[in-house]
Amino acid sequence: MQYINIANQGVKSLSPYQAGKPIEELERELGITNIVKLASNENPFGFPESAKQAIIKQLDQLTRYPDANGFELKQTIAKKFDIPANQITLGNGSNDLLELFAHTFADEGDEIIYSQYAFIVYPLVTKAINAVAKEIPAKNWGHNLDGFLTALSDKTKLIFIANPNNPTGNF
Protein backbone atom coordinates (compact mmCIF):
# COMPACT_ATOMS: atom_id res chain seq x y z
CA MET A 1 0.00 0.00 0.00
CA GLN A 2 1.17 3.51 -0.79
CA TYR A 3 0.54 5.71 2.25
CA ILE A 4 0.25 8.78 0.06
CA ASN A 5 -3.00 7.30 -1.28
CA ILE A 6 -4.68 7.64 2.12
CA ALA A 7 -3.18 11.02 3.08
CA ASN A 8 -5.48 14.04 3.10
CA GLN A 9 -5.40 16.32 0.05
CA GLY A 10 -3.65 19.12 1.93
CA VAL A 11 -0.74 16.88 2.85
CA LYS A 12 -0.60 15.46 -0.68
CA SER A 13 -0.20 18.98 -2.06
CA LEU A 14 2.89 19.72 0.05
CA SER A 15 6.40 19.48 -1.36
CA PRO A 16 9.17 17.79 0.63
CA TYR A 17 11.20 20.13 2.83
CA GLN A 18 14.54 21.10 1.32
CA ALA A 19 16.98 21.81 4.13
CA GLY A 20 19.72 24.38 3.70
CA LYS A 21 23.14 23.12 2.73
CA PRO A 22 25.76 22.50 5.42
CA ILE A 23 28.53 25.11 5.68
CA GLU A 24 31.12 22.59 4.49
CA GLU A 25 29.17 21.96 1.30
CA LEU A 26 28.78 25.69 0.61
CA GLU A 27 32.50 26.22 1.16
CA ARG A 28 33.31 23.47 -1.36
CA GLU A 29 30.78 24.70 -3.94
CA LEU A 30 31.55 28.40 -3.66
CA GLY A 31 35.26 28.19 -2.87
CA ILE A 32 34.95 30.48 0.14
CA THR A 33 35.51 30.12 3.87
CA ASN A 34 34.33 31.76 7.08
CA ILE A 35 30.66 31.41 6.22
CA VAL A 36 28.23 32.48 8.94
CA LYS A 37 25.04 30.49 8.43
CA LEU A 38 21.97 32.21 9.82
CA ALA A 39 19.36 29.75 8.56
CA SER A 40 17.75 27.06 10.70
CA ASN A 41 18.28 29.03 13.93
CA GLU A 42 21.84 27.75 14.17
CA ASN A 43 24.14 29.56 16.58
CA PRO A 44 27.19 30.85 14.64
CA PHE A 45 29.09 31.40 17.91
CA GLY A 46 29.17 27.78 19.02
CA PHE A 47 27.72 26.01 22.02
CA PRO A 48 27.51 28.30 25.10
CA GLU A 49 29.57 27.17 28.08
CA SER A 50 26.57 27.79 30.37
CA ALA A 51 24.49 25.34 28.31
CA LYS A 52 27.26 22.74 28.48
CA GLN A 53 27.40 23.06 32.26
CA ALA A 54 23.61 22.79 32.58
CA ILE A 55 23.62 19.58 30.52
CA ILE A 56 26.50 18.11 32.53
CA LYS A 57 24.61 18.92 35.73
CA GLN A 58 21.60 16.93 34.45
CA LEU A 59 23.45 13.95 32.90
CA ASP A 60 22.14 11.51 35.50
CA GLN A 61 18.56 12.47 34.60
CA LEU A 62 18.92 12.23 30.81
CA THR A 63 17.87 8.57 30.80
CA ARG A 64 14.34 9.60 31.84
CA TYR A 65 11.63 11.38 29.91
CA PRO A 66 11.22 14.97 31.09
CA ASP A 67 7.98 16.30 32.53
CA ALA A 68 5.74 16.25 29.43
CA ASN A 69 3.54 18.98 30.89
CA GLY A 70 6.45 21.32 31.67
CA PHE A 71 5.15 22.14 35.16
CA GLU A 72 8.22 24.06 36.38
CA LEU A 73 8.62 25.95 33.10
CA LYS A 74 4.94 26.92 33.06
CA GLN A 75 5.15 28.12 36.66
CA THR A 76 8.20 30.26 35.85
CA ILE A 77 6.58 31.76 32.74
CA ALA A 78 3.30 32.36 34.60
CA LYS A 79 5.09 34.19 37.39
CA LYS A 80 7.22 36.31 35.05
CA PHE A 81 4.30 37.42 32.87
CA ASP A 82 1.58 37.36 35.55
CA ILE A 83 -0.71 34.95 33.71
CA PRO A 84 -2.30 31.68 34.85
CA ALA A 85 -0.14 28.62 34.17
CA ASN A 86 -3.15 26.79 32.71
CA GLN A 87 -3.21 29.34 29.87
CA ILE A 88 0.31 28.43 28.74
CA THR A 89 0.88 25.87 25.99
CA LEU A 90 4.36 24.48 25.43
CA GLY A 91 5.63 22.81 22.28
CA ASN A 92 8.72 21.49 20.57
CA GLY A 93 9.50 24.70 18.74
CA SER A 94 7.30 27.14 16.87
CA ASN A 95 6.41 24.69 14.09
CA ASP A 96 4.91 22.30 16.62
CA LEU A 97 2.76 25.02 18.16
CA LEU A 98 1.64 26.48 14.83
CA GLU A 99 0.56 23.04 13.64
CA LEU A 100 -1.24 22.46 16.95
CA PHE A 101 -3.13 25.76 16.62
CA ALA A 102 -4.11 25.04 13.02
CA HIS A 103 -5.37 21.53 13.81
CA THR A 104 -7.16 22.76 16.93
CA PHE A 105 -8.89 25.87 15.64
CA ALA A 106 -9.30 25.56 11.86
CA ASP A 107 -11.01 23.04 9.61
CA GLU A 108 -11.00 22.42 5.88
CA GLY A 109 -12.35 25.52 4.14
CA ASP A 110 -11.75 27.86 7.10
CA GLU A 111 -9.54 30.88 6.51
CA ILE A 112 -6.12 31.60 7.98
CA ILE A 113 -4.68 35.09 7.55
CA TYR A 114 -0.96 35.91 7.46
CA SER A 115 1.39 38.44 5.87
CA GLN A 116 3.21 38.27 2.60
CA TYR A 117 6.90 37.55 3.36
CA ALA A 118 5.92 35.79 6.57
CA PHE A 119 7.28 32.64 8.19
CA ILE A 120 7.18 29.79 5.66
CA VAL A 121 5.38 27.51 8.13
CA TYR A 122 2.17 29.61 7.99
CA PRO A 123 1.26 28.62 4.42
CA LEU A 124 2.46 25.06 5.00
CA VAL A 125 0.19 24.38 7.98
CA THR A 126 -2.67 26.14 6.22
CA LYS A 127 -2.27 23.92 3.17
CA ALA A 128 -1.82 20.75 5.25
CA ILE A 129 -5.27 21.10 6.81
CA ASN A 130 -6.95 22.26 3.58
CA ALA A 131 -7.72 25.67 5.01
CA VAL A 132 -7.94 28.76 2.79
CA ALA A 133 -4.83 30.94 2.86
CA LYS A 134 -5.39 34.69 2.90
CA GLU A 135 -1.94 36.13 2.35
CA ILE A 136 -2.09 39.88 2.91
CA PRO A 137 0.28 42.00 0.80
CA ALA A 138 3.05 43.52 2.90
CA LYS A 139 3.22 47.18 3.81
CA ASN A 140 6.83 48.42 3.81
CA TRP A 141 8.00 44.80 4.19
CA GLY A 142 5.92 44.49 7.36
CA HIS A 143 2.41 43.62 8.44
CA ASN A 144 -0.49 45.44 6.79
CA LEU A 145 -2.87 45.41 9.74
CA ASP A 146 -5.54 47.36 7.83
CA GLY A 147 -5.34 44.63 5.18
CA PHE A 148 -5.80 42.03 7.91
CA LEU A 149 -8.96 43.78 9.13
CA THR A 150 -10.34 44.00 5.60
CA ALA A 151 -9.65 40.28 5.03
CA LEU A 152 -11.52 39.14 8.15
CA SER A 153 -14.67 37.12 7.54
CA ASP A 154 -16.94 34.68 9.33
CA LYS A 155 -14.68 31.90 8.02
CA THR A 156 -11.49 33.37 9.56
CA LYS A 157 -10.29 31.06 12.32
CA LEU A 158 -6.64 32.07 12.79
CA ILE A 159 -4.43 35.07 12.19
CA PHE A 160 -0.69 34.46 12.29
CA ILE A 161 1.35 37.55 13.18
CA ALA A 162 5.07 37.23 13.86
CA ASN A 163 6.60 40.10 15.80
CA PRO A 164 9.26 40.73 14.73
CA ASN A 165 8.35 39.24 11.38
CA ASN A 166 10.35 36.28 10.14
CA PRO A 167 12.13 36.68 7.71
CA THR A 168 12.01 40.49 7.24
CA GLY A 169 12.60 41.48 10.87
CA ASN A 170 9.90 44.18 10.73
CA PHE A 171 7.58 44.84 13.67
MDAnalysis code that builds the backbone (N, CA, C; Angstrom):
import MDAnalysis as mda
import numpy as np

u = mda.Universe.empty(513, n_residues=171, atom_resindex=np.repeat(np.arange(171), 3), trajectory=True)
u.add_TopologyAttr("name", ["N", "CA", "C"] * 171)
u.add_TopologyAttr("resid", np.arange(1, 172))
u.add_TopologyAttr("resname", ["MET", "GLN", "TYR", "ILE", "ASN", "ILE", "ALA", "ASN", "GLN", "GLY", "VAL", "LYS", "SER", "LEU", "SER", "PRO", "TYR", "GLN", "ALA", "GLY", "LYS", "PRO", "ILE", "GLU", "GLU", "LEU", "GLU", "ARG", "GLU", "LEU", "GLY", "ILE", "THR", "ASN", "ILE", "VAL", "LYS", "LEU", "ALA", "SER", "ASN", "GLU", "ASN", "PRO", "PHE", "GLY", "PHE", "PRO", "GLU", "SER", "ALA", "LYS", "GLN", "ALA", "ILE", "ILE", "LYS", "GLN", "LEU", "ASP", "GLN", "LEU", "THR", "ARG", "TYR", "PRO", "ASP", "ALA", "ASN", "GLY", "PHE", "GLU", "LEU", "LYS", "GLN", "THR", "ILE", "ALA", "LYS", "LYS", "PHE", "ASP", "ILE", "PRO", "ALA", "ASN", "GLN", "ILE", "THR", "LEU", "GLY", "ASN", "GLY", "SER", "ASN", "ASP", "LEU", "LEU", "GLU", "LEU", "PHE", "ALA", "HIS", "THR", "PHE", "ALA", "ASP", "GLU", "GLY", "ASP", "GLU", "ILE", "ILE", "TYR", "SER", "GLN", "TYR", "ALA", "PHE", "ILE", "VAL", "TYR", "PRO", "LEU", "VAL", "THR", "LYS", "ALA", "ILE", "ASN", "ALA", "VAL", "ALA", "LYS", "GLU", "ILE", "PRO", "ALA", "LYS", "ASN", "TRP", "GLY", "HIS", "ASN", "LEU", "ASP", "GLY", "PHE", "LEU", "THR", "ALA", "LEU", "SER", "ASP", "LYS", "THR", "LYS", "LEU", "ILE", "PHE", "ILE", "ALA", "ASN", "PRO", "ASN", "ASN", "PRO", "THR", "GLY", "ASN", "PHE"])
u.atoms.positions = np.array([
    [0.844, -1.180, 0.000],
    [0.000, 0.000, 0.000],
    [0.889, 1.242, 0.000],
    [0.502, 2.223, -0.773],
    [1.175, 3.512, -0.792],
    [0.467, 4.438, 0.193],
    [1.168, 4.871, 1.229],
    [0.543, 5.709, 2.254],
    [0.055, 7.042, 1.703],
    [0.693, 7.528, 0.645],
    [0.248, 8.784, 0.056],
    [-1.193, 8.685, -0.432],
    [-1.635, 7.485, -0.780],
    [-3.000, 7.303, -1.276],
    [-4.055, 7.549, -0.206],
    [-3.691, 7.415, 1.059],
    [-4.676, 7.636, 2.119],
    [-4.447, 8.953, 2.866],
    [-3.441, 9.721, 2.453],
    [-3.184, 11.023, 3.079],
    [-4.251, 12.019, 2.646],
    [-4.506, 13.033, 3.495],
    [-5.483, 14.045, 3.099],
    [-4.919, 14.900, 1.966],
    [-5.802, 15.560, 1.232],
    [-5.404, 16.317, 0.047],
    [-4.419, 17.428, 0.378],
    [-4.578, 18.054, 1.539],
    [-3.652, 19.116, 1.926],
    [-2.234, 18.602, 2.047],
    [-2.067, 17.471, 2.696],
    [-0.737, 16.880, 2.853],
    [-0.194, 16.449, 1.493],
    [-1.045, 15.880, 0.648],
    [-0.598, 15.458, -0.684],
    [-0.076, 16.635, -1.505],
    [-0.595, 17.825, -1.266],
    [-0.199, 18.985, -2.063],
    [1.118, 19.609, -1.600],
    [1.648, 19.156, -0.466],
    [2.890, 19.723, 0.050],
    [4.101, 19.142, -0.671],
    [5.131, 19.949, -0.806],
    [6.403, 19.483, -1.355],
    [7.323, 19.101, -0.207],
    [8.223, 18.153, -0.435],
    [9.166, 17.789, 0.632],
    [10.026, 18.982, 1.035],
    [10.360, 19.057, 2.301],
    [11.202, 20.126, 2.826],
    [12.614, 19.993, 2.275],
    [13.168, 21.077, 1.812],
    [14.542, 21.102, 1.324],
    [15.382, 21.877, 2.330],
    [16.152, 21.161, 3.116],
    [16.985, 21.806, 4.129],
    [18.105, 22.595, 3.468],
    [18.579, 23.616, 4.179],
    [19.722, 24.377, 3.696],
    [20.972, 23.513, 3.668],
    [21.911, 23.900, 2.855],
    [23.143, 23.125, 2.727],
    [24.048, 23.355, 3.935],
    [24.785, 22.329, 4.340],
    [25.761, 22.503, 5.422],
    [26.865, 23.478, 4.999],
    [27.469, 24.144, 5.964],
    [28.533, 25.110, 5.685],
    [29.644, 24.480, 4.854],
    [30.030, 23.258, 5.207],
    [31.123, 22.589, 4.493],
    [30.808, 22.422, 3.006],
    [29.565, 22.121, 2.699],
    [29.168, 21.962, 1.300],
    [29.207, 23.300, 0.569],
    [28.737, 24.357, 1.220],
    [28.777, 25.688, 0.611],
    [30.217, 26.131, 0.366],
    [31.090, 25.847, 1.329],
    [32.497, 26.224, 1.157],
    [33.101, 25.522, -0.054],
    [32.806, 24.228, -0.209],
    [33.314, 23.474, -1.363],
    [32.750, 24.028, -2.670],
    [31.425, 24.248, -2.699],
    [30.777, 24.697, -3.936],
    [31.194, 26.101, -4.344],
    [31.295, 26.991, -3.361],
    [31.550, 28.398, -3.664],
    [33.018, 28.784, -3.565],
    [33.841, 27.891, -3.002],
    [35.259, 28.186, -2.872],
    [35.557, 29.305, -1.892],
    [34.733, 29.438, -0.869],
    [34.948, 30.476, 0.142],
    [34.971, 29.839, 1.527],
    [35.465, 30.597, 2.491],
    [35.508, 30.115, 3.874],
    [34.905, 31.171, 4.790],
    [34.859, 30.849, 6.057],
    [34.332, 31.763, 7.083],
    [32.876, 32.144, 6.839],
    [32.086, 31.187, 6.441],
    [30.656, 31.411, 6.223],
    [29.955, 31.451, 7.576],
    [29.082, 32.417, 7.749],
    [28.230, 32.480, 8.937],
    [26.828, 32.132, 8.471],
    [26.359, 30.965, 8.856],
    [25.044, 30.486, 8.428],
    [23.990, 30.955, 9.429],
    [23.014, 31.690, 8.950],
    [21.968, 32.215, 9.822],
    [20.654, 31.462, 9.677],
    [20.584, 30.523, 8.749],
    [19.360, 29.747, 8.558],
    [19.213, 28.711, 9.662],
    [18.038, 28.187, 9.803],
    [17.748, 27.060, 10.699],
    [18.002, 27.360, 12.168],
    [18.059, 28.631, 12.530],
    [18.278, 29.029, 13.928],
    [19.545, 28.426, 14.509],
    [20.576, 28.289, 13.693],
    [21.843, 27.752, 14.169],
    [22.677, 28.874, 14.773],
    [23.329, 28.579, 15.877],
    [24.144, 29.559, 16.576],
    [25.525, 29.623, 15.930],
    [25.881, 30.757, 15.292],
    [27.189, 30.846, 14.636],
    [28.348, 30.989, 15.624],
    [28.048, 31.180, 16.905],
    [29.095, 31.399, 17.911],
    [29.466, 30.136, 18.673],
    [28.855, 29.019, 18.329],
    [29.167, 27.776, 19.017],
    [28.284, 27.544, 20.225],
    [28.531, 26.436, 20.881],
    [27.719, 26.007, 22.018],
    [28.106, 26.813, 23.256],
    [27.176, 27.499, 23.917],
    [27.511, 28.299, 25.100],
    [28.008, 27.427, 26.256],
    [29.020, 27.909, 26.943],
    [29.570, 27.174, 28.082],
    [28.505, 26.952, 29.149],
    [27.625, 27.934, 29.356],
    [26.572, 27.790, 30.372],
    [25.629, 26.637, 30.024],
    [25.347, 26.449, 28.735],
    [24.487, 25.338, 28.313],
    [25.198, 24.005, 28.532],
    [26.491, 23.962, 28.236],
    [27.264, 22.737, 28.479],
    [27.196, 22.352, 29.954],
    [27.393, 23.334, 30.820],
    [27.396, 23.059, 32.257],
    [26.016, 22.601, 32.737],
    [24.966, 23.196, 32.194],
    [23.606, 22.792, 32.581],
    [23.334, 21.348, 32.164],
    [23.808, 20.960, 30.991],
    [23.624, 19.578, 30.523],
    [24.421, 18.615, 31.392],
    [25.663, 18.967, 31.680],
    [26.504, 18.115, 32.530],
    [25.845, 17.920, 33.893],
    [25.271, 18.984, 34.420],
    [24.609, 18.919, 35.731],
    [23.429, 17.942, 35.718],
    [22.789, 17.774, 34.569],
    [21.602, 16.926, 34.452],
    [21.876, 15.557, 33.828],
    [23.130, 15.209, 33.589],
    [23.454, 13.954, 32.904],
    [22.782, 12.739, 33.528],
    [22.742, 12.670, 34.841],
    [22.139, 11.509, 35.502],
    [20.639, 11.389, 35.228],
    [19.999, 12.483, 34.850],
    [18.557, 12.474, 34.600],
    [18.204, 12.272, 33.123],
    [19.195, 12.285, 32.248],
    [18.921, 12.229, 30.811],
    [18.437, 10.871, 30.317],
    [18.407, 9.879, 31.190],
    [17.866, 8.570, 30.804],
    [16.363, 8.497, 31.027],
    [15.776, 9.545, 31.547],
    [14.339, 9.600, 31.839],
    [13.660, 10.635, 30.946],
    [12.404, 10.375, 30.624],
    [11.634, 11.384, 29.912],
    [11.424, 12.582, 30.826],
    [11.493, 13.784, 30.265],
    [11.221, 14.970, 31.088],
    [9.722, 15.096, 31.359],
    [9.373, 16.018, 32.221],
    [7.975, 16.301, 32.527],
    [7.283, 16.766, 31.245],
    [6.411, 15.942, 30.702],
    [5.743, 16.249, 29.432],
    [4.850, 17.478, 29.522],
    [4.406, 17.826, 30.712],
    [3.540, 18.985, 30.886],
    [4.335, 20.260, 31.165],
    [5.623, 20.138, 31.442],
    [6.455, 21.316, 31.674],
    [6.042, 22.132, 32.886],
    [5.692, 21.454, 33.976],
    [5.152, 22.137, 35.156],
    [6.041, 23.287, 35.625],
    [7.316, 23.015, 35.858],
    [8.219, 24.058, 36.376],
    [8.354, 25.215, 35.391],
    [8.496, 24.903, 34.114],
    [8.619, 25.950, 33.105],
    [7.356, 26.801, 33.050],
    [6.202, 26.162, 33.073],
    [4.942, 26.916, 33.055],
    [4.822, 27.814, 34.280],
    [5.224, 27.314, 35.443],
    [5.155, 28.121, 36.662],
    [6.062, 29.347, 36.547],
    [7.245, 29.155, 36.010],
    [8.195, 30.262, 35.854],
    [7.662, 31.298, 34.873],
    [7.143, 30.847, 33.742],
    [6.579, 31.763, 32.745],
    [5.372, 32.490, 33.327],
    [4.509, 31.761, 34.012],
    [3.305, 32.357, 34.602],
    [3.672, 33.461, 35.581],
    [4.661, 33.199, 36.398],
    [5.086, 34.194, 37.392],
    [5.689, 35.421, 36.706],
    [6.551, 35.194, 35.728],
    [7.221, 36.308, 35.050],
    [6.232, 37.220, 34.326],
    [5.227, 36.631, 33.677],
    [4.297, 37.424, 32.871],
    [2.939, 37.633, 33.533],
    [2.803, 37.172, 34.768],
    [1.582, 37.356, 35.550],
    [0.343, 36.851, 34.801],
    [0.427, 35.600, 34.356],
    [-0.706, 34.947, 33.708],
    [-0.884, 33.567, 34.325],
    [-2.087, 33.017, 34.284],
    [-2.300, 31.680, 34.851],
    [-1.526, 30.608, 34.077],
    [-0.915, 29.695, 34.798],
    [-0.136, 28.617, 34.172],
    [-0.999, 27.764, 33.250],
    [-2.297, 27.632, 33.555],
    [-3.153, 26.791, 32.708],
    [-3.499, 27.460, 31.374],
    [-3.019, 28.678, 31.159],
    [-3.210, 29.345, 29.870],
    [-1.943, 29.308, 29.019],
    [-0.964, 28.535, 29.449],
    [0.307, 28.433, 28.736],
    [0.383, 27.074, 28.047],
    [0.695, 27.095, 26.761],
    [0.881, 25.865, 25.993],
    [2.332, 25.796, 25.552],
    [2.968, 24.681, 25.818],
    [4.361, 24.478, 25.426],
    [4.419, 23.554, 24.217],
    [5.454, 23.685, 23.433],
    [5.631, 22.813, 22.282],
    [7.094, 22.617, 21.971],
    [7.356, 21.757, 21.027],
    [8.721, 21.485, 20.574],
    [9.063, 22.430, 19.432],
    [9.195, 23.694, 19.743],
    [9.504, 24.703, 18.739],
    [8.246, 25.321, 18.155],
    [8.442, 26.398, 17.417],
    [7.302, 27.139, 16.874],
    [6.495, 26.318, 15.873],
    [7.157, 25.512, 15.060],
    [6.413, 24.694, 14.087],
    [5.390, 23.818, 14.786],
    [5.795, 23.185, 15.865],
    [4.911, 22.297, 16.620],
    [3.678, 23.055, 17.102],
    [3.889, 24.243, 17.651],
    [2.759, 25.024, 18.165],
    [1.862, 25.538, 17.042],
    [2.448, 25.990, 15.953],
    [1.639, 26.484, 14.835],
    [0.776, 25.372, 14.246],
    [1.348, 24.177, 14.120],
    [0.562, 23.036, 13.641],
    [-0.547, 22.690, 14.630],
    [-0.231, 22.732, 15.917],
    [-1.238, 22.458, 16.947],
    [-2.392, 23.453, 16.851],
    [-2.078, 24.740, 16.726],
    [-3.130, 25.757, 16.623],
    [-3.988, 25.538, 15.387],
    [-3.350, 25.250, 14.253],
    [-4.109, 25.040, 13.015],
    [-5.038, 23.840, 13.142],
    [-4.534, 22.732, 13.661],
    [-5.366, 21.528, 13.812],
    [-6.457, 21.720, 14.861],
    [-6.198, 22.549, 15.847],
    [-7.162, 22.756, 16.928],
    [-8.274, 23.723, 16.541],
    [-7.923, 24.794, 15.838],
    [-8.889, 25.872, 15.641],
    [-9.428, 26.030, 14.224],
    [-8.834, 25.375, 13.235],
    [-9.299, 25.557, 11.856],
    [-9.613, 24.211, 11.214],
    [-10.609, 24.226, 10.367],
    [-11.009, 23.040, 9.612],
    [-10.839, 23.313, 8.120],
    [-11.038, 22.279, 7.330],
    [-11.001, 22.422, 5.884],
    [-11.981, 23.511, 5.464],
    [-11.504, 24.439, 4.639],
    [-12.350, 25.521, 4.144],
    [-12.337, 26.767, 5.006],
    [-11.881, 26.663, 6.257],
    [-11.751, 27.856, 7.097],
    [-10.591, 28.704, 6.578],
    [-10.570, 29.962, 6.984],
    [-9.536, 30.880, 6.507],
    [-8.484, 31.127, 7.583],
    [-7.245, 31.227, 7.126],
    [-6.124, 31.601, 7.983],
    [-5.435, 32.779, 7.310],
    [-5.259, 33.851, 8.072],
    [-4.677, 35.087, 7.549],
    [-3.231, 35.209, 8.024],
    [-2.357, 35.632, 7.113],
    [-0.960, 35.913, 7.460],
    [-0.385, 36.873, 6.423],
    [0.755, 37.454, 6.744],
    [1.392, 38.441, 5.874],
    [2.192, 37.818, 4.743],
    [2.255, 38.572, 3.652],
    [3.213, 38.267, 2.597],
    [4.603, 38.374, 3.236],
    [5.529, 37.598, 2.814],
    [6.896, 37.554, 3.359],
    [6.911, 37.103, 4.812],
    [5.969, 36.279, 5.193],
    [5.917, 35.793, 6.571],
    [6.622, 34.440, 6.675],
    [6.654, 33.926, 7.870],
    [7.281, 32.644, 8.187],
    [6.711, 31.559, 7.279],
    [7.575, 30.789, 6.657],
    [7.180, 29.785, 5.664],
    [6.232, 28.730, 6.232],
    [6.238, 28.539, 7.533],
    [5.378, 27.513, 8.131],
    [3.900, 27.914, 8.068],
    [3.578, 29.200, 8.051],
    [2.171, 29.614, 7.995],
    [1.454, 29.025, 6.783],
    [1.963, 29.228, 5.557],
    [1.258, 28.624, 4.419],
    [1.311, 27.099, 4.430],
    [2.370, 26.524, 4.968],
    [2.462, 25.059, 4.996],
    [1.397, 24.438, 5.888],
    [1.210, 24.976, 7.098],
    [0.193, 24.380, 7.977],
    [-1.205, 24.667, 7.449],
    [-1.377, 25.812, 6.807],
    [-2.675, 26.143, 6.216],
    [-3.025, 25.132, 5.129],
    [-2.064, 24.867, 4.271],
    [-2.266, 23.918, 3.175],
    [-2.494, 22.502, 3.705],
    [-1.743, 22.122, 4.726],
    [-1.816, 20.752, 5.246],
    [-3.192, 20.396, 5.790],
    [-3.934, 21.397, 6.279],
    [-5.273, 21.104, 6.810],
    [-6.377, 21.506, 5.831],
    [-5.988, 21.849, 4.608],
    [-6.954, 22.261, 3.578],
    [-7.735, 23.512, 3.957],
    [-7.088, 24.389, 4.708],
    [-7.716, 25.674, 5.011],
    [-7.428, 26.627, 3.850],
    [-8.115, 27.757, 3.840],
    [-7.945, 28.757, 2.791],
    [-6.934, 29.793, 3.272],
    [-5.864, 29.958, 2.523],
    [-4.831, 30.938, 2.864],
    [-5.259, 32.316, 2.391],
    [-5.163, 33.290, 3.278],
    [-5.392, 34.686, 2.905],
    [-4.098, 35.430, 3.220],
    [-3.233, 35.467, 2.201],
    [-1.940, 36.126, 2.352],
    [-2.115, 37.607, 2.048],
    [-1.863, 38.440, 3.038],
    [-2.088, 39.878, 2.910],
    [-0.812, 40.550, 2.406],
    [-0.910, 41.326, 1.312],
    [0.283, 42.003, 0.800],
    [0.959, 42.842, 1.888],
    [2.272, 42.807, 1.885],
    [3.052, 43.519, 2.901],
    [2.925, 45.028, 2.737],
    [3.184, 45.717, 3.820],
    [3.224, 47.176, 3.813],
    [4.611, 47.559, 4.332],
    [5.441, 48.090, 3.455],
    [6.828, 48.421, 3.814],
    [7.558, 47.214, 4.402],
    [7.381, 46.069, 3.786],
    [8.000, 44.800, 4.190],
    [7.493, 44.295, 5.531],
    [6.460, 44.919, 6.074],
    [5.917, 44.492, 7.359],
    [4.451, 44.133, 7.248],
    [3.817, 44.006, 8.390],
    [2.409, 43.620, 8.437],
    [1.519, 44.783, 8.011],
    [0.516, 44.471, 7.220],
    [-0.485, 45.438, 6.786],
    [-1.738, 45.157, 7.614],
    [-1.786, 45.726, 8.813],
    [-2.875, 45.409, 9.738],
    [-4.230, 45.853, 9.208],
    [-4.266, 46.958, 8.454],
    [-5.536, 47.358, 7.832],
    [-5.983, 46.293, 6.830],
    [-5.029, 45.721, 6.109],
    [-5.338, 44.632, 5.184],
    [-5.862, 43.407, 5.914],
    [-5.308, 43.144, 7.099],
    [-5.800, 42.025, 7.911],
    [-7.257, 42.258, 8.277],
    [-7.572, 43.473, 8.732],
    [-8.956, 43.779, 9.131],
    [-9.913, 43.633, 7.957],
    [-9.502, 44.110, 6.791],
    [-10.337, 44.003, 5.595],
    [-10.571, 42.544, 5.210],
    [-9.570, 41.695, 5.428],
    [-9.655, 40.282, 5.033],
    [-10.495, 39.434, 5.983],
    [-10.756, 39.928, 7.178],
    [-11.524, 39.145, 8.155],
    [-12.902, 38.784, 7.622],
    [-13.320, 37.562, 7.906],
    [-14.666, 37.123, 7.537],
    [-15.161, 36.139, 8.588],
    [-16.385, 35.681, 8.410],
    [-16.941, 34.685, 9.330],
    [-16.179, 33.360, 9.262],
    [-15.434, 33.154, 8.184],
    [-14.684, 31.903, 8.022],
    [-13.255, 31.998, 8.572],
    [-12.841, 33.195, 9.013],
    [-11.494, 33.369, 9.564],
    [-11.408, 32.696, 10.923],
    [-10.462, 31.774, 11.055],
    [-10.285, 31.058, 12.320],
    [-8.962, 31.383, 12.997],
    [-7.949, 31.746, 12.227],
    [-6.638, 32.066, 12.791],
    [-6.026, 33.234, 12.046],
    [-5.268, 34.030, 12.778],
    [-4.434, 35.072, 12.190],
    [-3.036, 34.853, 12.744],
    [-2.082, 34.630, 11.864],
    [-0.693, 34.462, 12.286],
    [0.025, 35.796, 12.124],
    [0.568, 36.317, 13.215],
    [1.350, 37.554, 13.179],
    [2.652, 37.306, 13.927],
    [3.759, 37.364, 13.222],
    [5.069, 37.233, 13.860],
    [5.580, 38.630, 14.189],
    [6.105, 38.792, 15.391],
    [6.600, 40.100, 15.796],
    [7.859, 39.924, 16.633],
    [9.034, 40.202, 16.068],
    [9.262, 40.735, 14.727],
    [8.988, 39.671, 13.669],
    [8.694, 40.157, 12.466],
    [8.347, 39.240, 11.383],
    [9.561, 38.420, 10.959],
    [9.323, 37.161, 10.686],
    [10.347, 36.283, 10.137],
    [9.945, 36.045, 8.680],
    [10.698, 36.427, 7.695],
    [12.130, 36.680, 7.710],
    [12.537, 38.145, 7.601],
    [11.617, 39.105, 7.522],
    [12.008, 40.492, 7.242],
    [12.525, 41.239, 8.461],
    [12.148, 40.806, 9.663],
    [12.599, 41.483, 10.871],
    [11.755, 42.693, 11.245],
    [10.747, 43.020, 10.434],
    [9.898, 44.180, 10.734],
    [8.949, 43.889, 11.885],
    [8.543, 44.955, 12.565],
    [7.579, 44.843, 13.667],
    [6.198, 45.197, 13.176],
])
